[in-house]
Every structure is written in C-alpha cells, then in structure tokens.
C-alpha cells in the first residue's frame, strides 16, 4: 500500500510540474520544476521496486537522467555568462 501511495504522489508531482510549465504558471524549468521532476520520478522508482515494470523503470530513470543533463547544461551556460 505505501509503495502505491508513493508512486501516485510521484506521478502527481511530475504531472503538476509539467502542467504548470505548459500552462505558463512557471516561466521556465527552474529549481521547483527540476526538483519536482527528480523527486517525483524517484518516488515512482521506489514504487516500482515493489511492483517492478521494466518499461516504467526505464522511463523514470531516463526522466531523471534528462533532467540532470538539463541542470548541467544550464549550469554551463550560466558559467559562460
């Protein structure tokens, strides 16, 4: 039961962050968006550790990886300025 709750909370975090970005309630993919994506995807991965699904696990790991690459690219761009 707790794993299901964690997974649903993670999904809600990721979806809410994406909705706020698309609905222009956030100007850019800032710290709140990035944090919600990483934490939400991590919670989904915790849930998947109990109810394993390879495709969903790959998707969440990729989502975290893409988010981290975005953070690194943004940091590089800010350091150049």
N, C-alpha and C positions, 0 to 999 in steps of 0.2 A: 504493500500500500504506500509506504513512504517513498519508494522509488517512482511510483506513478505520479505522486504529488510533485516530487522534484522535477520530473520530466515535463509535466504540464506547466509548472512555474517557469521552467526554462523556455519552453515554446512561447509562452505569453510574453516573456522578456524580449525574445528575438523579434517576434511579430510586432509588438508595440513599438520597439525602437525603429523597425523598418517603416511602419505606418507613419510615425511622427516625422521621419525623414522625408517620405514621399508626400505627405500632407503639408510639408514645409513648416512644420512646427519646430523643427530644428534647422538651423541654417546650413549646417554641414555635419559630416561624420566626425563629431568631436568626442571628447572623453566619455560623455554619457552614452552615446551610441556605441562606441567601441567597447566600453565596459559591459553594457547590456548584451552585446553580441558574444563576448568571451564568456561572461558568467552564465548567460542563458544556454549557450552551446555546451558548456561544461556540465551544467545540471542535466541536460539531455543525455550527455555521455554517461553520467553517473546512473541515470535511469536505465540506459542501455546495458550497463554492466550487469543488471539484474535480468532484464528481458532482452537478450542480445539479438541484434539485427544488423548484419554486415553492411548493407546499403546505407542504413541510417547512421551507423557509426562512421563510415567513410565520409558521409555528407557533413556531419558535425565536426569531424577532425579537419576537413577541408575548410569549413566555415571559419574555424578558429585560425587556421593557417593563413587564409586570405586576409582576415582581419589584422593579424600580426604583421603581415607583409605591408599592408596599408599603413600601419603605425610606423614601421621602419622607413618607408618611402616618405611619409610626411615629415619625419624627424630629419631625414637627409635634406629635404627641400628647405626646411626651416633653418638648418645649419648653414646652408649656402647663402641665405639672405642675411 
